[in-house]
Amino acid sequence: MKLSDMMPSKYLKTSDVDGEAVVTVKELKKVNVAREDAEPEYKWTILFHEFSKPMVLNKTNLTRMGKALGDDSDDWIGNAVMLYVDDEVQYGSETVSGLRIRAVKQPAGKARAALGADDVNRKLRDAEEDRPF
């Protein structure tokens, strides 16, 4: 049994994500993330359609969400971001794995086919015929 299976979490963690995944925002909610015996600690969470558990948003990922989808969180719902595991997250004096968010790269438009010499000459002739003088 994997260690991650032995320590279940109600929030999304690195072992839940396989490298990277395009995810769609379903819901944002502020929840108490403190243990039952501790003082309340409220943080923003984000739920993606692709996962059953929400992700706790720290300041870094909140900023990255804003950069990826805009300053108004109401506009995030239904939009996609890239969720990925970053193995170089600084946590205090340690380097650990953590979840990160970035914008989804838009696919490049279809490359235009190169014009052959006949096409170029035809376009030049057409342009000359359209001149008023």
C-alpha distance (Angstrom), angle and dihedral (degrees) to the residues before:
residue distance angle dihedral
M1 . . .
K2 3.80 . .
L3 3.78 117.8 .
S4 3.81 89.7 -124.5
D5 3.82 88.6 59.1
M6 3.80 89.9 51.8
M7 3.82 91.2 54.8
P8 3.80 106.3 47.4
S9 3.78 119.6 -168.4
K10 3.77 131.4 -162.6
Y11 3.82 88.5 -143.3
L12 3.79 130.3 66.9
K13 3.81 114.1 -92.6
T14 3.80 136.6 -179.8
S15 3.80 93.8 -92.8
D16 3.83 88.6 60.1
V17 3.81 92.5 60.4
D18 3.78 121.9 68.1
G19 3.81 102.7 -145.5
E20 3.79 99.9 -62.9
A21 3.77 137.8 -13.3
V22 3.78 137.4 -175.7
V23 3.79 104.8 -122.9
T24 3.80 133.8 -173.8
V25 3.79 121.3 -136.4
K26 3.79 112.0 -117.7
E27 3.80 104.1 167.2
L28 3.80 145.1 -7.2
K29 3.78 120.1 -150.5
K30 3.79 138.1 166.3
V31 3.82 109.9 -130.5
N32 3.77 139.9 172.8
V33 3.82 105.2 -103.9
A34 3.81 96.0 178.1
R35 3.79 122.2 113.7
E36 3.79 115.4 -97.3
D37 3.82 92.9 -103.7
A38 3.83 95.1 47.7
E39 3.79 136.6 81.2
P40 3.82 112.5 -85.1
E41 3.80 115.4 -87.2
Y42 3.79 113.9 -171.5
K43 3.79 121.2 -156.9
W44 3.77 135.8 164.6
T45 3.78 117.0 -101.7
I46 3.76 130.0 -168.0
L47 3.78 125.6 -151.3
F48 3.78 119.9 -154.8
H49 3.80 124.5 -157.4
E50 3.81 89.3 -126.3
F51 3.84 96.7 58.2
S52 3.79 132.8 50.9
K53 3.82 94.3 -147.1
P54 3.82 125.1 65.6
M55 3.79 123.2 -123.4
V56 3.80 120.2 -126.3
L57 3.80 108.3 -126.0
N58 3.78 114.9 -138.7
K59 3.80 121.3 -166.8
T60 3.82 92.3 -90.8
N61 3.81 94.4 53.4
L62 3.82 92.7 42.0
T63 3.80 88.0 55.3
R64 3.81 91.0 46.5
M65 3.82 90.9 50.3
G66 3.79 89.1 53.2
K67 3.78 91.3 48.8
A68 3.81 92.0 48.4
L69 3.82 100.1 41.9
G70 3.79 107.6 15.9
D71 3.78 139.0 -94.4
D72 3.84 97.2 -73.1
S73 3.80 110.2 77.7
D74 3.83 90.3 -160.5
D75 3.82 86.1 71.2
W76 3.82 93.1 55.4
I77 3.81 95.6 74.1
G78 3.81 110.8 103.5
N79 3.80 94.1 12.2
A80 3.79 127.2 114.4
V81 3.80 132.6 -123.6
M82 3.78 133.8 171.8
L83 3.81 113.7 -104.0
Y84 3.79 113.7 -163.1
V85 3.78 144.3 163.6
D86 3.80 114.0 -108.9
D87 3.80 112.6 -162.7
E88 3.82 92.3 -166.9
V89 3.83 102.4 65.7
Q90 3.80 114.6 139.9
Y91 3.81 112.1 -135.8
G92 3.78 108.6 176.7
S93 3.78 105.5 -52.5
E94 3.82 93.9 -23.3
T95 3.79 133.1 87.3
V96 3.81 110.1 -135.7
S97 3.78 139.9 162.6
G98 3.77 116.6 -93.2
L99 3.77 141.7 166.9
R100 3.78 117.2 -99.0
I101 3.79 135.9 -178.1
R102 3.79 131.0 -144.1
A103 3.77 136.9 166.4
V104 3.77 117.8 -82.2
K105 3.78 109.9 -110.8
Q106 3.77 110.5 -121.2
P107 3.79 113.5 -126.1
A108 3.76 113.2 -104.3
G109 3.78 114.9 -103.9
K110 3.75 117.8 -102.9
A111 3.75 110.9 -79.1
R112 3.76 113.2 -111.6
A113 3.75 114.7 -116.5
A114 3.76 113.4 -109.3
L115 3.79 113.9 -104.2
G116 3.76 116.0 -117.0
A117 3.82 121.9 -134.8
D118 3.84 91.8 -100.0
D119 3.82 90.9 54.3
V120 3.81 92.1 49.1
N121 3.84 92.3 49.2
R122 3.84 91.1 47.8
K123 3.82 91.4 51.1
L124 3.81 90.9 49.1
R125 3.84 91.2 49.9
D126 3.81 91.5 48.2
A127 3.81 91.2 49.4
E128 3.85 91.2 50.8
E129 3.80 91.8 49.9
D130 3.81 90.3 53.2
R131 3.84 93.0 56.0
P132 3.82 112.7 108.4
F133 3.84 95.6 -139.9
